[in-house]
Amino acid sequence: MNKLEKTLVIVTLVALILKYLTVPGMSLFVVIGLLGLAVLYFYFGFALFNSIGLKRIFKKNHTTKFQNIRSLLLL
């Protein structure tokens, strides 16, 4: 997911630069890049910020150490 995140950031930055240089159609790429980052962080933010790989997200044994922290925050 790290590559996907970097790719979306680069697409967004290039689109912003080209938008300010008045290249037509770059607003769409800015929106697509920012929307892609928002969706990525919304669904996989927990795994990204805790360095859990995409293959290990859905395995139970890799998220058990965060379960205690989550239960403390809910109290």
Secondary structure as GFF3:
##gff-version 3
##sequence-region A 1 75
A	DSSP	alpha_helix	2	20	.	.	.	ID=ss1
A	DSSP	alpha_helix	26	49	.	.	.	ID=ss2
A	DSSP	three_ten_helix	60	62	.	.	.	ID=ss3
A	DSSP	alpha_helix	64	74	.	.	.	ID=ss4
###
